[in-house]
Amino acid sequence: MKIVLFGKNGQVGWELQRSLAPLGELVALDRHSLNYCGDLSNLAGIRETVRALRPDVIVNAAAYTAVDKAETETELAHMINALAPSALAEEAKNCGAFLLHYSTDYVFDGSGDQAWREGDSVAPLSVYGQTKLAGEQAIQASGCEYLIFRTSWVYAARGNNFAKTMLRLAQEREQLSVINDQIGAPTGAELLADVSAHAIRTAIQNPELTGIYHLAAAGETSWYDYAHFVLDYARQSGMALKTSKQAVTAIPTSHYPTPAQRPLNSRLNTEKLKSAFDLRLPNWQTGVERMLNEIYGK
């Protein structure tokens, strides 16, 4: 089996290089790759890459993820999140390849307090969400065999993430304010990569599994409670923090305006995924603690 991975150096792409390698020959690309084009803003180039390599599986872990900048860089966000997945899907259809693509809870409007199901009405609040939805729809319309995994609150030990930011700020400041009315499940890139490898292997043998699935860690939390979890870990590990437990203040999203509107409800119902692929997803705390141990453990 030949697999082409786009976005090899992103949080998820980095972990995918590990999880996909046992499945077959892996060609991992990013926008700086030399032998083949991995730049999703170059539509002709990525089409040529697929035609030259004729893979059995295409995994697209590349995306435009600067949510606030997307409000002004609309053309670039649309190119990478909508037009590029469309091109990859068309080329996958032409060469008989299977396509795995990642999307987001931002396709929903974040209303209510129930976990979103795959068939719920979509109504993105931001340009980022709109472009990710357009990418989903293009893949569905292409006629290729595909898996689309919607996920949320993705983190990894590699690169920047919310936990690292909280720890840095708590070492610098005596007080912190953290949003408490956005609810979701922190989901590790490692979990996404491992589930992806399992799902690819299963779906290739069972093409009726083609479709959209929600993939996130189990449980739910707010950014405020997530911050407390991380800072409690730091205190228990002996890390010196300027911010005391009582000095972390909960604030609503309305007190922290951003160019792009964030959904308040990022809960994702994962029952369809667990049933189709016979999976049990770990609680979000398990992955976050493992990531913290990897970075800061002694």
LOTI-969551 format. One record per residue (C-alpha): residue number from 0; chain; z, y, x. Coordinates in Angstrom, 1 decimal, always signed. Example, Ala and Ser with C-alpha at 12.3 -4.5 7.8 and 13.67 -1.06 7.14 Angstrom:
# LOTI-969551
k:0, c:A, Z:+7.8, Y:-4.5, X:+12.3
k:1, c:A, Z:+7.1, Y:-1.1, X:+13.7
# end
This chain:
# LOTI-969551
k:0, c:A, Z:+0.0, Y:+0.0, X:+0.0
k:1, c:A, Z:-0.9, Y:+3.5, X:+1.3
k:2, c:A, Z:+1.2, Y:+6.4, X:+0.2
k:3, c:A, Z:+0.5, Y:+10.1, X:+0.8
k:4, c:A, Z:+3.5, Y:+12.4, X:+0.6
k:5, c:A, Z:+3.1, Y:+16.1, X:+0.1
k:6, c:A, Z:+6.1, Y:+18.3, X:+1.0
k:7, c:A, Z:+7.6, Y:+16.1, X:+3.7
k:8, c:A, Z:+10.0, Y:+18.7, X:+5.1
k:9, c:A, Z:+11.6, Y:+19.9, X:+1.8
k:10, c:A, Z:+15.0, Y:+18.6, X:+0.7
k:11, c:A, Z:+13.5, Y:+15.8, X:-1.4
k:12, c:A, Z:+10.5, Y:+15.2, X:+0.9
k:13, c:A, Z:+12.7, Y:+14.7, X:+3.9
k:14, c:A, Z:+14.6, Y:+11.9, X:+2.1
k:15, c:A, Z:+11.4, Y:+10.4, X:+0.7
k:16, c:A, Z:+10.1, Y:+9.8, X:+4.2
k:17, c:A, Z:+13.0, Y:+7.4, X:+4.6
k:18, c:A, Z:+12.9, Y:+5.8, X:+1.1
k:19, c:A, Z:+9.1, Y:+5.3, X:+0.9
k:20, c:A, Z:+8.5, Y:+4.0, X:+4.4
k:21, c:A, Z:+9.4, Y:+0.3, X:+3.5
k:22, c:A, Z:+6.9, Y:+0.3, X:+0.7
k:23, c:A, Z:+3.8, Y:+0.5, X:+2.9
k:24, c:A, Z:+1.8, Y:+2.9, X:+5.1
k:25, c:A, Z:+3.1, Y:+6.4, X:+4.7
k:26, c:A, Z:+1.2, Y:+9.5, X:+5.5
k:27, c:A, Z:+3.6, Y:+12.4, X:+5.2
k:28, c:A, Z:+2.2, Y:+16.0, X:+5.1
k:29, c:A, Z:+3.4, Y:+19.6, X:+4.8
k:30, c:A, Z:+1.6, Y:+22.9, X:+4.9
k:31, c:A, Z:+1.6, Y:+22.8, X:+8.7
k:32, c:A, Z:+0.0, Y:+19.4, X:+9.1
k:33, c:A, Z:-3.0, Y:+19.3, X:+11.4
k:34, c:A, Z:-5.1, Y:+16.1, X:+10.7
k:35, c:A, Z:-5.0, Y:+16.4, X:+7.0
k:36, c:A, Z:-4.3, Y:+19.4, X:+4.7
k:37, c:A, Z:-0.9, Y:+19.4, X:+3.1
k:38, c:A, Z:-0.9, Y:+23.0, X:+1.9
k:39, c:A, Z:-0.8, Y:+23.1, X:-1.9
k:40, c:A, Z:-2.1, Y:+26.6, X:-1.9
k:41, c:A, Z:-5.4, Y:+25.2, X:-0.5
k:42, c:A, Z:-6.8, Y:+23.3, X:-3.5
k:43, c:A, Z:-10.0, Y:+22.2, X:-1.8
k:44, c:A, Z:-8.0, Y:+21.0, X:+1.2
k:45, c:A, Z:-5.6, Y:+18.8, X:-0.7
k:46, c:A, Z:-8.6, Y:+17.3, X:-2.7
k:47, c:A, Z:-10.3, Y:+16.5, X:+0.6
k:48, c:A, Z:-7.1, Y:+14.9, X:+1.9
k:49, c:A, Z:-6.9, Y:+12.5, X:-1.0
k:50, c:A, Z:-10.6, Y:+11.7, X:-0.9
k:51, c:A, Z:-10.3, Y:+11.0, X:+2.9
k:52, c:A, Z:-7.2, Y:+8.8, X:+2.7
k:53, c:A, Z:-7.8, Y:+7.1, X:-0.6
k:54, c:A, Z:-4.1, Y:+6.3, X:-1.2
k:55, c:A, Z:-2.6, Y:+3.9, X:-3.6
k:56, c:A, Z:+0.2, Y:+6.3, X:-4.4
k:57, c:A, Z:+0.4, Y:+10.1, X:-4.2
k:58, c:A, Z:+3.9, Y:+11.6, X:-4.1
k:59, c:A, Z:+4.1, Y:+15.4, X:-4.6
k:60, c:A, Z:+7.5, Y:+16.7, X:-3.4
k:61, c:A, Z:+6.1, Y:+20.2, X:-2.7
k:62, c:A, Z:+6.7, Y:+23.1, X:-5.0
k:63, c:A, Z:+7.1, Y:+26.9, X:-5.2
k:64, c:A, Z:+10.9, Y:+27.0, X:-5.8
k:65, c:A, Z:+11.8, Y:+30.7, X:-5.2
k:66, c:A, Z:+12.8, Y:+31.2, X:-8.8
k:67, c:A, Z:+13.3, Y:+35.0, X:-8.7
k:68, c:A, Z:+10.4, Y:+35.7, X:-6.4
k:69, c:A, Z:+8.1, Y:+33.9, X:-8.8
k:70, c:A, Z:+8.6, Y:+36.7, X:-11.3
k:71, c:A, Z:+6.4, Y:+38.9, X:-9.0
k:72, c:A, Z:+4.5, Y:+36.2, X:-7.0
k:73, c:A, Z:+3.1, Y:+34.8, X:-10.2
k:74, c:A, Z:-0.3, Y:+33.8, X:-8.8
k:75, c:A, Z:+1.1, Y:+31.9, X:-5.9
k:76, c:A, Z:+3.7, Y:+30.1, X:-8.0
k:77, c:A, Z:+1.0, Y:+29.1, X:-10.5
k:78, c:A, Z:-1.3, Y:+27.9, X:-7.7
k:79, c:A, Z:+1.4, Y:+25.6, X:-6.2
k:80, c:A, Z:+3.2, Y:+24.5, X:-9.3
k:81, c:A, Z:+0.3, Y:+24.2, X:-11.8
k:82, c:A, Z:-3.1, Y:+24.2, X:-10.2
k:83, c:A, Z:-2.2, Y:+22.0, X:-7.2
k:84, c:A, Z:-0.6, Y:+19.2, X:-9.3
k:85, c:A, Z:-3.7, Y:+19.4, X:-11.6
k:86, c:A, Z:-5.9, Y:+18.9, X:-8.6
k:87, c:A, Z:-3.8, Y:+16.0, X:-7.3
k:88, c:A, Z:-3.8, Y:+14.3, X:-10.7
k:89, c:A, Z:-7.6, Y:+14.6, X:-11.0
k:90, c:A, Z:-8.1, Y:+13.1, X:-7.5
k:91, c:A, Z:-5.6, Y:+10.4, X:-8.4
k:92, c:A, Z:-7.6, Y:+9.5, X:-11.4
k:93, c:A, Z:-10.8, Y:+9.4, X:-9.5
k:94, c:A, Z:-9.5, Y:+7.1, X:-6.8
k:95, c:A, Z:-7.2, Y:+5.0, X:-9.0
k:96, c:A, Z:-4.0, Y:+6.2, X:-7.3
k:97, c:A, Z:-0.6, Y:+6.4, X:-8.9
k:98, c:A, Z:+1.0, Y:+9.9, X:-8.9
k:99, c:A, Z:+4.7, Y:+10.8, X:-8.7
k:100, c:A, Z:+5.6, Y:+14.4, X:-9.3
k:101, c:A, Z:+8.9, Y:+16.3, X:-9.7
k:102, c:A, Z:+9.7, Y:+18.9, X:-12.4
k:103, c:A, Z:+12.7, Y:+20.7, X:-13.6
k:104, c:A, Z:+15.1, Y:+21.4, X:-16.5
k:105, c:A, Z:+13.7, Y:+25.0, X:-16.4
k:106, c:A, Z:+11.0, Y:+23.8, X:-18.8
k:107, c:A, Z:+13.7, Y:+24.1, X:-21.5
k:108, c:A, Z:+15.3, Y:+27.3, X:-22.8
k:109, c:A, Z:+18.8, Y:+26.2, X:-22.0
k:110, c:A, Z:+20.1, Y:+26.6, X:-25.5
k:111, c:A, Z:+22.8, Y:+24.5, X:-27.2
k:112, c:A, Z:+25.2, Y:+22.1, X:-25.5
k:113, c:A, Z:+23.4, Y:+18.7, X:-25.9
k:114, c:A, Z:+21.7, Y:+16.9, X:-23.0
k:115, c:A, Z:+17.9, Y:+17.5, X:-23.1
k:116, c:A, Z:+15.7, Y:+14.5, X:-24.0
k:117, c:A, Z:+12.2, Y:+14.1, X:-22.7
k:118, c:A, Z:+10.6, Y:+14.7, X:-26.1
k:119, c:A, Z:+12.6, Y:+17.9, X:-26.9
k:120, c:A, Z:+10.7, Y:+21.2, X:-27.4
k:121, c:A, Z:+9.9, Y:+23.1, X:-24.2
k:122, c:A, Z:+10.3, Y:+26.8, X:-23.9
k:123, c:A, Z:+10.7, Y:+28.0, X:-20.3
k:124, c:A, Z:+12.5, Y:+31.3, X:-19.7
k:125, c:A, Z:+11.0, Y:+32.2, X:-16.4
k:126, c:A, Z:+7.7, Y:+32.2, X:-14.5
k:127, c:A, Z:+9.0, Y:+29.3, X:-12.4
k:128, c:A, Z:+9.7, Y:+27.3, X:-15.5
k:129, c:A, Z:+6.3, Y:+28.2, X:-17.0
k:130, c:A, Z:+4.4, Y:+27.1, X:-13.9
k:131, c:A, Z:+6.3, Y:+23.8, X:-13.6
k:132, c:A, Z:+5.5, Y:+23.1, X:-17.3
k:133, c:A, Z:+1.9, Y:+23.9, X:-16.7
k:134, c:A, Z:+1.9, Y:+21.4, X:-13.9
k:135, c:A, Z:+3.4, Y:+18.7, X:-16.1
k:136, c:A, Z:+0.8, Y:+19.3, X:-18.8
k:137, c:A, Z:-2.1, Y:+19.2, X:-16.4
k:138, c:A, Z:-0.9, Y:+15.8, X:-15.0
k:139, c:A, Z:-0.6, Y:+14.4, X:-18.5
k:140, c:A, Z:-4.1, Y:+15.6, X:-19.5
k:141, c:A, Z:-5.7, Y:+14.1, X:-16.4
k:142, c:A, Z:-5.7, Y:+10.5, X:-17.5
k:143, c:A, Z:-4.1, Y:+9.3, X:-14.2
k:144, c:A, Z:-1.2, Y:+6.9, X:-14.1
k:145, c:A, Z:+1.9, Y:+9.0, X:-13.3
k:146, c:A, Z:+5.6, Y:+9.4, X:-13.2
k:147, c:A, Z:+7.1, Y:+12.9, X:-13.7
k:148, c:A, Z:+10.8, Y:+13.2, X:-12.9
k:149, c:A, Z:+12.5, Y:+16.3, X:-14.3
k:150, c:A, Z:+15.7, Y:+17.0, X:-12.4
k:151, c:A, Z:+18.2, Y:+19.8, X:-11.8
k:152, c:A, Z:+20.6, Y:+21.4, X:-9.4
k:153, c:A, Z:+19.1, Y:+19.6, X:-6.4
k:154, c:A, Z:+21.0, Y:+19.7, X:-3.1
k:155, c:A, Z:+20.8, Y:+17.9, X:+0.3
k:156, c:A, Z:+22.8, Y:+17.9, X:+3.5
k:157, c:A, Z:+19.7, Y:+19.3, X:+5.2
k:158, c:A, Z:+18.9, Y:+22.9, X:+4.6
k:159, c:A, Z:+20.8, Y:+25.4, X:+2.4
k:160, c:A, Z:+22.7, Y:+24.5, X:-0.7
k:161, c:A, Z:+25.4, Y:+25.8, X:-3.1
k:162, c:A, Z:+28.2, Y:+23.9, X:-1.4
k:163, c:A, Z:+27.4, Y:+25.2, X:+2.0
k:164, c:A, Z:+27.2, Y:+28.8, X:+0.6
k:165, c:A, Z:+30.6, Y:+28.4, X:-1.1
k:166, c:A, Z:+32.2, Y:+27.2, X:+2.1
k:167, c:A, Z:+30.7, Y:+29.9, X:+4.2
k:168, c:A, Z:+31.8, Y:+32.6, X:+1.8
k:169, c:A, Z:+35.3, Y:+31.2, X:+1.4
k:170, c:A, Z:+35.7, Y:+31.4, X:+5.1
k:171, c:A, Z:+34.6, Y:+35.1, X:+5.1
k:172, c:A, Z:+36.1, Y:+36.5, X:+1.9
k:173, c:A, Z:+39.4, Y:+36.6, X:+0.2
k:174, c:A, Z:+37.9, Y:+36.5, X:-3.3
k:175, c:A, Z:+34.9, Y:+34.8, X:-4.9
k:176, c:A, Z:+33.3, Y:+35.1, X:-8.3
k:177, c:A, Z:+31.3, Y:+32.1, X:-9.6
k:178, c:A, Z:+29.4, Y:+31.6, X:-12.8
k:179, c:A, Z:+31.1, Y:+29.3, X:-15.3
k:180, c:A, Z:+28.7, Y:+29.2, X:-18.3
k:181, c:A, Z:+25.7, Y:+27.4, X:-16.7
k:182, c:A, Z:+26.3, Y:+23.6, X:-17.1
k:183, c:A, Z:+24.4, Y:+20.8, X:-15.3
k:184, c:A, Z:+24.8, Y:+18.0, X:-12.8
k:185, c:A, Z:+24.4, Y:+18.5, X:-9.0
k:186, c:A, Z:+21.8, Y:+15.9, X:-8.0
k:187, c:A, Z:+21.3, Y:+14.8, X:-4.4
k:188, c:A, Z:+17.9, Y:+14.6, X:-2.8
k:189, c:A, Z:+19.0, Y:+11.2, X:-1.4
k:190, c:A, Z:+19.5, Y:+9.9, X:-5.0
k:191, c:A, Z:+16.1, Y:+11.3, X:-6.1
k:192, c:A, Z:+14.4, Y:+9.6, X:-3.1
k:193, c:A, Z:+16.0, Y:+6.2, X:-3.7
k:194, c:A, Z:+15.3, Y:+6.2, X:-7.4
k:195, c:A, Z:+11.7, Y:+7.3, X:-6.7
k:196, c:A, Z:+11.0, Y:+4.4, X:-4.3
k:197, c:A, Z:+12.4, Y:+1.9, X:-6.9
k:198, c:A, Z:+10.5, Y:+3.5, X:-9.7
k:199, c:A, Z:+7.2, Y:+3.5, X:-7.9
k:200, c:A, Z:+7.5, Y:-0.2, X:-7.0
k:201, c:A, Z:+8.3, Y:-1.0, X:-10.7
k:202, c:A, Z:+5.8, Y:+1.3, X:-12.4
k:203, c:A, Z:+2.8, Y:+0.1, X:-10.3
k:204, c:A, Z:+3.5, Y:-3.4, X:-11.6
k:205, c:A, Z:+4.2, Y:-2.1, X:-15.1
k:206, c:A, Z:+1.7, Y:+0.7, X:-15.8
k:207, c:A, Z:+3.1, Y:+1.1, X:-19.4
k:208, c:A, Z:+6.0, Y:+2.9, X:-17.8
k:209, c:A, Z:+3.8, Y:+6.0, X:-17.1
k:210, c:A, Z:+5.4, Y:+9.1, X:-18.4
k:211, c:A, Z:+8.1, Y:+11.8, X:-18.1
k:212, c:A, Z:+11.7, Y:+10.9, X:-17.3
k:213, c:A, Z:+14.8, Y:+12.8, X:-16.7
k:214, c:A, Z:+16.6, Y:+12.1, X:-13.4
k:215, c:A, Z:+20.0, Y:+13.6, X:-12.6
k:216, c:A, Z:+23.4, Y:+12.4, X:-11.5
k:217, c:A, Z:+25.8, Y:+11.4, X:-14.1
k:218, c:A, Z:+28.4, Y:+13.8, X:-15.6
k:219, c:A, Z:+28.3, Y:+17.5, X:-15.9
k:220, c:A, Z:+30.0, Y:+20.6, X:-14.4
k:221, c:A, Z:+29.7, Y:+24.4, X:-14.2
k:222, c:A, Z:+28.9, Y:+26.3, X:-10.9
k:223, c:A, Z:+32.6, Y:+27.5, X:-11.1
k:224, c:A, Z:+34.0, Y:+23.9, X:-11.3
k:225, c:A, Z:+31.5, Y:+22.7, X:-8.7
k:226, c:A, Z:+32.8, Y:+25.5, X:-6.3
k:227, c:A, Z:+36.4, Y:+24.4, X:-6.9
k:228, c:A, Z:+35.4, Y:+20.8, X:-6.1
k:229, c:A, Z:+33.9, Y:+21.8, X:-2.8
k:230, c:A, Z:+36.7, Y:+24.1, X:-1.8
k:231, c:A, Z:+39.3, Y:+21.5, X:-2.7
k:232, c:A, Z:+37.5, Y:+19.1, X:-0.4
k:233, c:A, Z:+37.6, Y:+21.7, X:+2.4
k:234, c:A, Z:+41.3, Y:+22.3, X:+2.0
k:235, c:A, Z:+42.1, Y:+18.6, X:+2.0
k:236, c:A, Z:+40.0, Y:+18.3, X:+5.2
k:237, c:A, Z:+42.0, Y:+21.0, X:+6.9
k:238, c:A, Z:+39.3, Y:+23.6, X:+6.9
k:239, c:A, Z:+40.6, Y:+27.1, X:+7.1
k:240, c:A, Z:+39.6, Y:+29.2, X:+4.1
k:241, c:A, Z:+40.3, Y:+32.9, X:+3.4
k:242, c:A, Z:+39.9, Y:+32.3, X:-0.3
k:243, c:A, Z:+42.9, Y:+30.9, X:-2.1
k:244, c:A, Z:+42.5, Y:+28.6, X:-5.1
k:245, c:A, Z:+43.7, Y:+31.3, X:-7.4
k:246, c:A, Z:+41.2, Y:+33.9, X:-5.9
k:247, c:A, Z:+38.1, Y:+32.2, X:-7.4
k:248, c:A, Z:+37.2, Y:+34.1, X:-10.5
k:249, c:A, Z:+35.0, Y:+32.7, X:-13.3
k:250, c:A, Z:+32.3, Y:+35.0, X:-14.6
k:251, c:A, Z:+29.5, Y:+34.7, X:-17.2
k:252, c:A, Z:+25.8, Y:+34.7, X:-16.3
k:253, c:A, Z:+25.6, Y:+38.2, X:-17.9
k:254, c:A, Z:+27.7, Y:+39.6, X:-15.1
k:255, c:A, Z:+25.3, Y:+38.4, X:-12.4
k:256, c:A, Z:+21.8, Y:+39.6, X:-13.4
k:257, c:A, Z:+18.8, Y:+38.1, X:-11.6
k:258, c:A, Z:+15.1, Y:+38.8, X:-11.9
k:259, c:A, Z:+14.5, Y:+35.3, X:-13.5
k:260, c:A, Z:+16.6, Y:+34.2, X:-16.4
k:261, c:A, Z:+18.4, Y:+30.9, X:-15.8
k:262, c:A, Z:+19.0, Y:+28.3, X:-18.5
k:263, c:A, Z:+22.7, Y:+28.0, X:-19.5
k:264, c:A, Z:+22.3, Y:+24.3, X:-20.5
k:265, c:A, Z:+20.8, Y:+22.2, X:-17.7
k:266, c:A, Z:+22.1, Y:+18.9, X:-19.0
k:267, c:A, Z:+19.5, Y:+16.1, X:-18.9
k:268, c:A, Z:+19.7, Y:+12.9, X:-20.9
k:269, c:A, Z:+18.8, Y:+10.1, X:-18.5
k:270, c:A, Z:+19.0, Y:+7.1, X:-20.9
k:271, c:A, Z:+15.2, Y:+6.6, X:-21.0
k:272, c:A, Z:+15.1, Y:+6.4, X:-17.2
k:273, c:A, Z:+18.1, Y:+4.0, X:-16.9
k:274, c:A, Z:+16.7, Y:+1.7, X:-19.6
k:275, c:A, Z:+13.1, Y:+1.6, X:-18.2
k:276, c:A, Z:+14.0, Y:+1.1, X:-14.6
k:277, c:A, Z:+17.3, Y:-0.8, X:-15.0
k:278, c:A, Z:+19.4, Y:+1.8, X:-13.2
k:279, c:A, Z:+22.9, Y:+3.1, X:-13.2
k:280, c:A, Z:+23.2, Y:+6.6, X:-11.9
k:281, c:A, Z:+26.3, Y:+7.7, X:-9.9
k:282, c:A, Z:+28.6, Y:+10.6, X:-11.0
k:283, c:A, Z:+27.7, Y:+13.9, X:-9.4
k:284, c:A, Z:+31.0, Y:+14.0, X:-7.5
k:285, c:A, Z:+30.1, Y:+10.9, X:-5.6
k:286, c:A, Z:+26.9, Y:+12.4, X:-4.1
k:287, c:A, Z:+28.5, Y:+15.8, X:-3.4
k:288, c:A, Z:+31.4, Y:+14.2, X:-1.6
k:289, c:A, Z:+29.1, Y:+12.0, X:+0.5
k:290, c:A, Z:+27.1, Y:+15.0, X:+1.4
k:291, c:A, Z:+30.2, Y:+17.0, X:+2.4
k:292, c:A, Z:+31.4, Y:+14.1, X:+4.5
k:293, c:A, Z:+28.1, Y:+13.9, X:+6.3
k:294, c:A, Z:+28.1, Y:+17.6, X:+7.2
k:295, c:A, Z:+31.8, Y:+18.3, X:+7.7
k:296, c:A, Z:+33.5, Y:+14.9, X:+8.0
k:297, c:A, Z:+35.3, Y:+14.0, X:+11.2
# end
